[in-house]
Amino acid sequence: MAAGGKSFLADAGDGEQELDANSALMELDKGLRSGKLGEQCEAVVRFPRLFQKYPFPILINSAFLKLADVFRVGNNFLRLCVLKVTQQSEKHLEKILNVDEFVKRVFSVIHSNDPVARAITLRMLGSMASIIPERKNAHHSIRQSLDSHDNVEVEAAIFAAANFSAQSKDFAAGICNKISEMIQGLATPVDLKLKLIPILQHMHHDASLASSSRQLLQQLVTSYPSTKMVIVTLHTFTLLAASSLVDIPKQVQLLLQYLKNDPRKAVKRLAIQDLKLLANKTPHTWSRENIQALCESALHTPYDSLKLGMLSVLSTLSGTIAIKQYFSSDPGTAATTARSFDLVKLAQECCYHNNRGIAAHGVRILTNISASCQEKDLLPLEQDAVFGLESLLVLCSQDESPGAQATLKITLTCMVKLVKCRPHLSQSVVESLLTQLHSAQDAARILMCHCLAAIAMQLPVLADGMLGDLMELYKVIGRSATDKKQELLVSLATVIFVSSQKALSSEIKTVIKQELENASNGWTAYRIARQASRMGNHDMARELYQSLLTQVASEHFYFWLNSLKEFSHAEQCLTGLQEENYSSALSCIAEALKSYHKGIASLTAASTPLNPLSFQCGFVKLRIDLLQAFSQLICTCNSLKTSPPPAIATTIAMTSGNDLQRCGRISNQAGALMKLSMEEFRNLAARYGDLYQSSFDADSATLRNVELQQQSCLLISHAIEALILDPESANFQEYSSNGTAHVESEYERRMMSVFNHVLEEVESLNRKYAPVSYLATCLCSAVIALLKVPLSFQRYFFQKLQSTSIKLALSPSPRNPAEPIAVQNNQQLALKVEGVVQHGSKPGLFRKIQSVCLNVSSVLQSKSGQDYKIPIDNMTNEMEQRVEPHNDYFSTQFLLNFVILGTHNITVESSVIDSNGIVWKTGPKTTIFVKSLEDPYSQQVRLQQQQGQPPSQQQQQRTAYSRF
């Protein structure tokens, strides 16, 4: 259990004593100055770890200057170590502040008599090209070294030339002719030419340079027909086209020409590899003729390996816009039927090929065509796709080899995609999966269970009748002794939870618990409990969490499991709600709240400074407040029924003009309570919105769950307004849901169904002049309908797959955080904000940071003793800037005014903007204090005025600027 707990509790430190940045740097510096070579090398190779831990410029600058000194005076082995460190820490290079000094120390070695030292220096310069792209002395040294007689130095110069060409337009334009002469020169050995040609891929800075490089490559392809030269030249050709963009259609034609006409398999393989690269990068540039030519080559080739490669390119294109261009008939030409297209013929022919890979690409092409092309004559292809998928499923599920498993994954992914786009095929696909599940190998069974769960989450296709088969299989697996047993128990339990849409029967719970007791693995039981919480089977989850409480290694894990047990118990209490029985509903909610309060106390105890469980605590606190709001609303509705408005309410409303009494529906007191209730729900919706915005790393299902909670709050507040507070101006258009939106889970499906039902009820009652008791009943029924849908605890509640955090550093910053920075009130403070974006093991899994939004604000904490008038242009500072991180680093500056004397509190808050332009309030928030002091001259003038002495003529002319 302790091992598994890492997924939701903190990434603990490595246990070593944390040193601050300066101490760590001094420790490494001591190693660098050691007389022993081993200790020096050890100190050098530990620098990347230091940069990772303290990624701010002040430390990185000092560290690189020390490394440059070692490079200058050390031997070649130490230089090589420094080179490797520089290459590993490439993204930190731009944080070097003294670039000139750093380059000067490194560059001094270029004048050495040792060609190896010069070669290492050239590679070092090449690795630093991103920060010194226009250094003419570096350019000159690279040109000179290309003419060297030492092979090691020439190869290093080629490496540096390639790196500088990628960064500098001037260098690329200058070196292009030199490279061209060397490649065409008879004196240059062939192996050197092969290394020089790839430099031309970087000649894309302007159209003329790209064009001249393209002509040179065209000459090389025809002049040097040897296999190696053709392969290197063609690949460079492709990379140049991909970077310059304008020549991609020509390049696709050239590659197709070589694929068709060149008899050498190595050249054909290279052409296929490059076509795949262009298909991924720019599918929209592929014409119908290009795809047709590729289909013809694939149909006629006798070699399976080449056919597999060509189908791989076609399957990539089939999932893009290119497929629609291929099937669209030109105006004026006779429309052809789908089955007469070569691509369809090829896919149908390959679906049952004896090579698994070819068959997989064949069915993927058919699936993509069925999914993206809605024309009627393409409908028969659906059945072809289903039959092809079923045959591959039978073939691969019996085989445990890695190749078969990879093909099975492609097959199952295609099944999910096909069912998503063509729901009417779901029944046959699910039946074939269930049939095959009994005879499949264990590794295949796990993948098939994942596929079944994915399909059943989208569509309710797993009927209760299928549960019997699944339970039998669960018992069989529980008794088996394979190494995949634990994983399989979890996967199969997930399918069972998804398929039993209502509550689990006691028989199913008994079987699952019995098999888990026999399996005796706590981590497996926890994972199954987690899935039960996710699918809303809270009674099962509660029993499993209860059984695990005594099996954990630390108190943090104990409190975590205890909190989950309490939350499951609370949600279980809500399943006993009945439509018309409002008093039992109140007692059920009260019982649930009791468990939730116990759970939140336990959850707080489970949090640690490294992992504060902020999302979990926020989500649960909102759930508690929502339940309390629901309870309060039911009580208010009950009081509304028991104290109807007086008979003369209409007259009172007309004379008083009170909105709450309009139409004579409710009394003053009940109206005030209803208004409070509506505001409470709107406030909760806003808080759910804040939770959503702060969950940058959450998966889409978790975010959708938070969104549904927010919508339920808005729905109830709208219902209160439309039925009771302001029925005449109620607008139902903005709340009507679009039925076309794709539903991702059973929980979402049920919630959307409740939303639509409640809206219909409210709208129908709004049109009639219904009695108050009807309106109150409608509100109570809406609350109970929402609570009867079992809450789903999604993945992010348990597991963080993506981790992103921002670290800010402000300068100037005080030595002691509590003491303020002194600034004179006639000067501005230049506040520099630097930041580093830190990622976990899977950066950008769900969304990526496009830019960082920095908000700086200042508030006057306390005025200084004397209260006298000063002309004030700007009372407070409120500024915002957006910066784009480069290599996960950003920096910017703010100019702040502090005219009012006293202590000011400056707050810098960061939020991130993702690639879709959505703002996420990720934090952090940093605070510093500034003390605004009166400048000496103003102080002197003021004192003189207080004493009644007129200031002298000389002093009157003196300003704050004249002192400098």
SVG drawing of the C-alpha trace seen along z (x, -y; Angstrom):
<svg xmlns="http://www.w3.org/2000/svg" viewBox="-58 -84 109 105">
<polyline fill="none" stroke="black" stroke-width="0.4" points="0.0,0.0 2.8,-2.4 4.3,-2.1 1.0,-2.8 0.2,-5.8 2.8,-7.9 0.3,-8.5 -1.8,-10.8 0.4,-11.8 3.4,-13.9 6.5,-13.3 8.7,-13.1 12.2,-14.5 15.2,-12.2 15.9,-12.3 19.2,-14.2 19.7,-17.4 18.5,-20.3 21.2,-23.0 20.5,-26.5 21.7,-27.6 24.9,-29.4 26.0,-26.5 25.4,-24.0 27.5,-26.1 30.3,-26.6 30.4,-22.8 30.8,-22.2 33.4,-25.0 35.5,-23.3 35.4,-20.2 36.5,-22.2 39.5,-23.6 40.6,-20.2 44.0,-18.9 42.5,-15.5 41.1,-15.0 38.4,-12.6 37.0,-15.1 37.0,-17.8 35.2,-15.6 32.6,-14.6 32.0,-18.3 31.5,-19.2 29.0,-16.4 26.9,-17.4 26.2,-20.9 23.1,-19.9 21.4,-18.7 22.2,-22.1 20.6,-23.9 17.5,-21.8 17.1,-22.5 17.9,-26.3 17.0,-27.4 17.5,-31.2 20.0,-33.4 22.1,-34.6 23.2,-31.1 23.4,-29.8 25.6,-32.7 28.1,-32.1 28.1,-28.4 28.8,-28.7 31.6,-31.2 33.2,-28.7 32.8,-26.0 34.3,-28.3 37.4,-28.7 37.7,-24.9 37.4,-24.7 40.1,-27.3 42.7,-25.8 41.8,-22.1 42.8,-19.2 40.8,-17.7 38.9,-15.3 37.7,-18.1 36.8,-20.1 34.8,-17.2 32.9,-17.0 32.1,-20.7 30.9,-20.3 28.5,-17.5 27.2,-19.6 26.6,-22.6 24.8,-20.3 22.6,-18.8 21.8,-22.3 21.1,-23.9 17.8,-25.4 19.6,-27.3 22.2,-29.0 20.0,-32.1 20.1,-32.8 23.9,-33.6 24.1,-37.3 27.9,-37.8 27.8,-36.2 30.9,-38.1 33.0,-36.9 31.8,-33.3 32.5,-33.3 35.9,-34.9 37.1,-32.2 35.9,-29.4 37.1,-31.0 40.7,-31.4 41.2,-27.6 40.5,-27.9 44.2,-29.2 45.6,-26.0 48.1,-23.9 46.2,-20.8 43.6,-19.9 41.5,-17.9 41.2,-21.0 40.2,-23.1 37.6,-20.4 36.1,-20.4 36.0,-24.2 34.2,-24.2 31.6,-21.8 31.3,-24.0 30.7,-27.1 28.2,-25.1 26.3,-24.1 26.2,-27.8 25.0,-29.0 21.6,-29.9 23.1,-32.7 25.9,-33.8 24.4,-33.4 26.0,-36.5 29.6,-36.3 31.9,-37.0 35.0,-35.5 33.1,-32.2 31.9,-32.3 35.5,-32.9 36.9,-30.0 34.4,-27.6 35.2,-28.5 38.9,-28.2 38.5,-24.8 36.5,-23.4 39.9,-23.6 41.8,-21.8 43.8,-18.6 42.7,-17.0 39.5,-14.9 38.3,-15.3 38.5,-19.1 36.7,-19.1 33.9,-17.0 33.6,-19.4 33.5,-22.3 30.7,-20.6 28.7,-20.2 29.2,-23.9 28.4,-25.0 25.1,-23.1 24.1,-24.7 25.1,-28.2 23.3,-27.8 20.1,-26.9 20.4,-30.1 22.0,-32.7 20.7,-33.9 24.1,-35.7 26.2,-32.7 23.9,-30.4 24.1,-32.7 27.9,-33.0 28.7,-29.4 26.4,-28.0 28.9,-28.6 31.7,-27.1 29.7,-24.0 28.7,-23.8 32.3,-24.0 33.4,-21.3 30.6,-18.9 31.3,-19.3 35.1,-19.4 37.0,-16.2 39.4,-16.5 36.7,-16.0 36.3,-12.4 32.8,-10.8 32.3,-10.2 32.9,-13.9 30.5,-14.9 27.8,-12.7 28.4,-14.7 28.4,-18.1 25.1,-17.6 22.8,-17.7 23.9,-21.3 21.8,-22.4 18.6,-21.5 19.1,-24.7 19.2,-27.0 15.6,-28.1 16.0,-31.6 14.8,-33.2 13.4,-32.1 16.5,-32.7 18.8,-30.8 16.3,-27.8 16.0,-27.9 19.8,-27.8 20.2,-25.0 17.4,-23.1 19.1,-23.4 22.4,-22.1 20.6,-19.1 18.9,-18.4 22.3,-18.4 23.7,-16.1 20.8,-13.6 21.5,-13.2 25.3,-13.5 25.9,-11.0 23.6,-8.1 25.2,-5.9 22.7,-4.6 24.2,-6.4 24.4,-9.7 20.9,-9.5 19.5,-8.6 21.3,-11.5 20.5,-14.0 16.8,-13.1 16.4,-13.2 18.1,-16.7 15.8,-17.7 12.7,-16.7 13.8,-18.5 14.6,-21.7 11.2,-21.5 9.4,-20.9 11.1,-24.0 10.7,-26.3 7.1,-25.1 6.8,-26.4 8.3,-23.3 6.4,-20.6 4.1,-19.5 7.2,-19.3 9.0,-17.2 6.1,-14.8 6.1,-14.3 9.9,-13.7 9.7,-11.2 6.8,-9.4 8.8,-9.3 11.8,-7.6 9.4,-5.2 7.9,-4.2 11.0,-4.1 14.1,-3.5 14.7,0.3 16.7,0.1 14.8,1.1 16.9,-1.2 15.9,-4.3 12.3,-3.2 12.3,-2.8 13.8,-6.3 11.2,-7.8 8.4,-6.1 9.9,-7.5 10.1,-11.0 6.5,-10.8 5.4,-9.8 7.1,-12.9 5.4,-15.2 2.0,-13.4 2.2,-14.2 3.5,-17.8 1.4,-19.0 -1.4,-16.6 -3.4,-19.5 -0.7,-19.9 -1.3,-16.3 -3.3,-16.3 -5.6,-13.6 -3.1,-12.6 -0.4,-12.1 -2.6,-9.8 -3.6,-7.9 0.1,-7.4 0.9,-6.1 -2.1,-3.7 -1.0,-2.4 2.6,-1.8 1.2,0.1 -1.1,2.2 1.7,3.2 4.6,3.8 5.5,7.4 7.3,6.7 5.4,6.7 7.8,4.5 7.4,1.7 3.6,2.2 3.5,1.9 5.4,-1.5 3.1,-2.8 0.0,-1.8 1.4,-3.5 1.6,-6.8 -1.9,-6.3 -3.4,-5.5 -1.8,-8.7 -3.4,-10.7 -6.8,-8.9 -7.2,-10.5 -6.7,-14.1 -8.3,-16.6 -6.5,-14.8 -9.1,-12.0 -12.0,-14.4 -10.0,-15.9 -9.4,-12.4 -13.1,-11.5 -14.5,-14.9 -15.3,-14.7 -14.4,-17.6 -17.3,-19.6 -18.1,-18.4 -16.7,-14.9 -18.9,-11.9 -19.1,-10.8 -17.5,-7.5 -18.7,-5.0 -16.8,-4.6 -15.8,-1.0 -14.1,-1.9 -11.5,-4.1 -8.1,-2.5 -7.6,-3.5 -10.7,-1.5 -9.7,1.5 -6.3,1.4 -7.7,1.2 -10.2,4.0 -7.5,6.2 -5.2,5.6 -7.8,6.1 -7.2,9.9 -3.5,9.9 -1.4,12.5 0.9,9.7 -0.7,8.3 0.7,4.8 -0.6,4.5 -4.0,5.8 -4.0,3.2 -3.3,0.3 -6.0,1.6 -8.7,1.6 -7.5,-1.8 -7.9,-3.3 -11.5,-1.8 -12.4,-3.1 -11.1,-6.6 -13.0,-6.7 -16.2,-5.5 -15.7,-8.1 -14.9,-11.1 -16.9,-10.6 -20.7,-10.7 -21.7,-10.0 -24.3,-7.4 -22.2,-5.3 -19.5,-4.9 -21.9,-3.3 -21.1,0.3 -17.5,-0.3 -18.7,-0.3 -19.5,3.4 -16.1,4.1 -14.4,2.2 -16.3,4.2 -15.5,7.6 -11.9,6.6 -11.6,5.5 -13.3,8.7 -10.9,10.9 -7.9,9.0 -9.3,9.3 -9.6,13.1 -6.0,13.3 -4.2,11.0 -6.0,11.9 -4.5,15.5 -1.0,14.3 1.2,12.9 4.0,11.5 4.7,7.7 3.9,7.3 0.4,8.9 -0.2,6.7 0.7,3.5 -1.7,4.6 -4.4,5.3 -4.1,1.8 -4.6,0.3 -7.6,2.6 -9.3,1.7 -8.6,-2.0 -10.3,-1.8 -13.3,0.0 -13.8,-2.8 -13.5,-5.4 -15.9,-3.6 -18.5,-3.1 -18.2,-6.8 -19.0,-7.9 -21.5,-5.1 -23.4,-4.2 -25.6,-1.6 -22.5,0.7 -21.9,0.8 -23.9,3.9 -22.1,6.2 -18.7,4.8 -19.4,5.3 -20.7,8.9 -17.6,9.9 -15.4,8.4 -17.3,10.3 -17.2,13.6 -13.5,13.3 -12.7,12.3 -13.1,15.9 -10.5,17.4 -8.0,14.5 -4.6,14.4 -4.3,12.4 -2.4,9.5 -5.0,9.2 -7.9,9.5 -6.6,6.4 -6.6,4.3 -10.0,5.7 -11.5,4.7 -10.2,1.2 -11.8,1.0 -15.2,2.4 -15.1,-0.2 -14.3,-3.0 -17.3,-2.0 -19.7,-1.5 -18.7,-4.9 -19.9,-6.6 -23.0,-4.4 -25.0,-2.3 -24.4,0.9 -23.5,3.4 -26.8,4.9 -27.5,6.6 -27.7,9.9 -24.0,9.7 -23.1,9.4 -23.3,13.1 -20.6,13.9 -18.4,11.2 -18.8,12.5 -18.0,16.0 -14.8,14.7 -14.0,12.7 -14.2,15.9 -12.0,17.8 -9.3,15.1 -9.5,14.9 -8.6,18.6 -5.8,18.4 -2.2,17.7 -0.8,15.6 1.4,12.6 -1.2,10.4 -3.9,11.4 -3.9,8.2 -4.1,5.9 -6.9,8.1 -8.9,8.0 -8.9,4.2 -9.8,4.0 -12.6,6.5 -14.0,4.9 -14.1,1.5 -16.1,3.1 -18.5,4.6 -19.0,1.2 -19.6,-0.5 -22.1,2.2 -24.2,2.2 -25.5,-1.3 -27.7,-1.2 -26.5,0.0 -24.5,3.2 -26.3,6.3 -25.2,7.9 -24.2,11.1 -21.7,9.1 -20.3,7.3 -19.8,10.6 -18.0,12.2 -15.6,9.1 -14.8,9.0 -14.2,12.7 -11.8,12.8 -10.0,9.7 -9.5,11.5 -8.1,14.5 -5.8,12.3 -4.7,10.5 -3.1,7.5 -4.0,4.2 -3.0,2.1 -5.4,4.0 -8.2,3.6 -7.5,-0.2 -7.5,-0.6 -10.8,1.3 -12.3,-0.9 -11.0,-4.0 -12.9,-2.8 -16.0,-2.2 -15.9,-5.8 -15.4,-7.0 -18.4,-5.0 -20.6,-6.1 -20.8,-2.6 -20.2,-4.2 -21.4,-1.3 -18.8,1.1 -16.1,-1.6 -16.9,-2.2 -16.5,1.5 -13.2,1.7 -11.7,-1.4 -12.8,-0.1 -11.0,3.2 -7.8,1.3 -7.6,-1.0 -5.4,1.4 -3.1,2.3 -1.3,-1.0 2.2,-2.0 1.8,-5.7 -0.8,-7.8 -1.1,-10.0 -2.3,-7.1 -4.6,-6.0 -6.2,-9.4 -6.5,-9.5 -8.3,-6.2 -10.5,-7.1 -11.6,-10.3 -12.4,-8.3 -14.4,-5.9 -16.4,-8.7 -17.1,-10.4 -18.3,-7.1 -20.6,-6.6 -21.9,-10.2 -22.8,-9.6 -24.3,-6.3 -26.7,-8.0 -28.0,-10.1 -29.0,-7.0 -31.9,-6.5 -33.7,-9.7 -37.4,-9.4 -39.3,-11.7 -42.1,-12.9 -40.7,-12.4 -39.0,-15.7 -38.6,-15.1 -36.6,-11.9 -34.6,-13.8 -33.6,-16.3 -32.5,-13.5 -30.5,-11.8 -28.7,-15.1 -28.0,-15.7 -26.5,-12.2 -24.4,-12.7 -23.1,-16.1 -22.1,-14.4 -20.0,-11.9 -18.6,-14.7 -17.5,-16.7 -15.7,-13.7 -14.1,-13.1 -12.9,-16.6 -11.2,-16.6 -9.5,-13.3 -8.5,-14.7 -6.9,-17.8 -4.9,-15.4 -3.7,-13.5 -2.3,-16.6 1.4,-17.4 3.3,-20.6 4.7,-19.0 1.2,-17.8 -1.5,-20.0 -4.4,-18.1 -5.8,-21.5 -8.1,-20.3 -9.5,-17.5 -10.2,-19.8 -11.7,-22.4 -14.0,-19.9 -15.2,-18.4 -15.8,-21.8 -17.9,-22.8 -19.9,-19.6 -20.6,-20.2 -21.7,-23.8 -23.9,-22.5 -25.6,-19.9 -26.2,-22.6 -27.7,-24.9 -29.9,-22.1 -31.1,-21.4 -31.8,-25.0 -33.8,-25.3 -36.0,-22.3 -36.7,-23.9 -37.6,-27.2 -39.9,-25.4 -41.6,-23.7 -42.1,-27.0 -43.5,-28.4 -46.2,-25.7 -47.1,-26.1 -47.4,-30.0 -49.1,-31.0 -49.4,-34.7 -52.5,-36.6 -55.6,-37.1 -54.9,-40.8 -51.2,-40.1 -51.9,-41.3 -53.2,-44.7 -50.2,-45.1 -47.8,-44.2 -49.4,-46.8 -49.4,-49.6 -45.9,-48.9 -44.3,-48.1 -42.4,-45.2 -41.0,-42.8 -41.1,-39.9 -44.8,-40.3 -45.7,-40.7 -48.5,-38.4 -49.3,-37.8 -47.3,-34.6 -45.2,-34.7 -44.9,-36.6 -42.1,-39.0 -40.1,-36.7 -40.3,-33.7 -39.3,-35.9 -36.2,-37.2 -35.2,-33.6 -35.7,-32.6 -33.5,-35.5 -30.8,-34.5 -31.0,-30.9 -30.7,-32.0 -27.6,-34.1 -26.1,-31.2 -26.4,-29.0 -24.9,-31.7 -22.1,-32.1 -21.5,-28.3 -21.4,-28.3 -18.8,-31.1 -16.7,-29.0 -17.0,-26.0 -15.8,-28.2 -12.8,-29.3 -12.0,-25.6 -12.1,-24.8 -9.8,-27.7 -7.3,-26.6 -7.1,-23.0 -4.7,-23.4 -3.3,-19.9 -6.7,-18.1 -7.9,-15.7 -10.9,-16.6 -13.3,-14.2 -12.5,-15.8 -13.0,-19.3 -16.3,-18.2 -17.4,-16.9 -16.7,-20.3 -18.5,-22.0 -21.6,-19.8 -21.6,-20.7 -21.4,-24.4 -24.3,-23.9 -26.5,-22.2 -26.0,-25.3 -26.9,-27.7 -29.9,-25.5 -31.4,-25.7 -30.7,-29.5 -32.4,-30.0 -35.4,-27.8 -35.9,-29.9 -35.8,-33.1 -38.1,-31.8 -40.7,-30.2 -40.8,-32.5 -38.8,-35.7 -39.1,-37.1 -41.3,-34.8 -42.2,-37.4 -38.7,-38.2 -37.4,-34.6 -35.4,-33.6 -35.2,-29.9 -33.2,-30.3 -29.7,-30.6 -30.3,-27.6 -31.7,-25.2 -29.1,-22.5 -27.8,-21.4 -28.6,-17.8 -25.9,-17.4 -23.1,-17.6 -21.2,-14.4 -21.6,-12.8 -18.5,-11.2 -19.8,-9.3 -22.8,-7.7 -22.7,-10.3 -22.8,-13.2 -25.6,-11.5 -27.7,-11.2 -27.0,-14.7 -27.9,-16.2 -31.1,-14.2 -32.0,-15.7 -31.1,-19.2 -33.4,-18.9 -36.2,-17.4 -36.0,-20.2 -35.9,-22.9 -39.0,-21.5 -40.9,-21.4 -39.9,-24.9 -40.8,-26.3 -44.2,-24.6 -45.0,-25.9 -43.7,-29.3 -46.3,-29.6 -49.2,-28.6 -50.4,-30.6 -49.6,-27.7 -50.2,-27.8 -47.2,-28.4 -47.3,-24.8 -46.7,-23.5 -43.7,-25.7 -42.2,-24.6 -42.8,-21.0 -41.1,-21.5 -38.0,-23.0 -37.8,-20.2 -38.2,-17.6 -35.3,-19.2 -33.0,-19.1 -33.8,-15.4 -33.4,-14.5 -29.9,-16.1 -28.9,-14.3 -30.1,-10.9 -27.5,-10.9 -24.5,-9.3 -21.5,-11.7 -18.5,-10.6 -15.1,-11.2 -12.9,-11.6 -9.3,-10.7 -7.7,-14.0 -9.2,-13.4 -6.9,-10.4 -4.1,-10.8 -2.2,-13.7 -0.9,-12.7 0.3,-16.1 2.2,-18.4 2.9,-22.1 4.1,-24.7 5.6,-28.2 8.4,-29.5 8.8,-33.3 11.8,-35.3 11.5,-39.1 14.3,-41.6 15.1,-43.7 14.1,-41.3 14.9,-41.9 17.2,-39.6 14.5,-39.0 11.0,-38.6 9.4,-40.6 11.5,-43.7 10.5,-46.3 12.6,-47.6 13.3,-51.4 12.3,-53.7 12.2,-57.5 8.7,-58.8 10.0,-60.9 11.6,-57.8 10.1,-54.8 10.8,-51.2 11.9,-48.9 10.5,-45.5 12.0,-42.6 9.9,-39.4 11.6,-36.2 9.9,-32.9 10.6,-29.2 8.0,-26.8 8.5,-23.4 7.0,-20.2 6.5,-16.6 7.2,-13.5 4.6,-14.1 4.8,-17.8 1.9,-19.1 -0.2,-15.9 -3.5,-17.7 -2.7,-21.3 0.4,-23.4 1.4,-26.9 1.3,-29.4 2.1,-32.5 2.2,-33.6 0.1,-36.6 1.7,-38.5 -0.5,-40.8 1.2,-43.3 -0.8,-45.3 0.2,-47.4 -1.9,-48.4 -1.0,-51.0 -0.6,-49.1 0.1,-51.9 0.8,-55.7 3.9,-57.2 3.3,-59.3 2.9,-62.8 -0.3,-63.3 0.3,-66.1 -1.0,-66.7 1.1,-65.7 -0.1,-66.0 -1.1,-62.5 -1.3,-61.4 -1.7,-57.8 -2.9,-56.3 -2.3,-52.6 -0.3,-50.4 -2.3,-47.9 -0.4,-46.5 -0.6,-43.4 1.8,-41.9 1.8,-38.8 5.1,-37.1 5.9,-34.0 8.2,-31.5 11.2,-30.4 12.8,-27.2 10.5,-27.3 12.0,-30.7 10.4,-34.2 11.3,-37.6 9.8,-41.1 9.9,-44.4 7.4,-46.8 7.9,-50.4 6.0,-51.3 5.2,-54.6 5.0,-55.1 4.0,-58.7 2.2,-58.2 4.7,-57.8 4.3,-54.6 4.5,-50.9 3.1,-49.4 2.3,-45.7 3.2,-44.6 1.5,-41.4 2.7,-39.6 0.3,-36.9 0.8,-34.7 -1.8,-32.9 -1.2,-30.9 -2.8,-31.0 -2.9,-27.8 -2.7,-27.2 -6.5,-27.7 -6.3,-31.1 -8.0,-30.0 -6.8,-31.7 -6.0,-29.4 -5.4,-30.8 -2.5,-28.5 -0.7,-30.9 1.7,-31.4 1.2,-34.6 4.3,-36.4 4.3,-39.4 7.0,-41.9 6.9,-45.1 8.1,-48.5 8.6,-51.5 8.2,-54.8 10.4,-57.5 10.3,-61.3 13.2,-62.5 15.7,-64.7 15.1,-67.9 11.3,-67.9 11.8,-67.1 14.1,-70.1 11.7,-72.4 8.8,-71.2 10.6,-71.7 11.6,-75.2 8.0,-76.0 6.8,-74.7 9.4,-77.0 8.2,-80.0 11.5,-80.5 11.1,-81.2 13.3,-78.8 16.3,-80.5 16.4,-81.2 19.1,-78.6 17.1,-75.9 13.9,-76.8 15.7,-76.0 17.1,-72.7 15.1,-69.7 15.4,-66.0 17.2,-65.6 19.7,-68.5 21.4,-66.5 22.7,-64.1"/>
</svg>
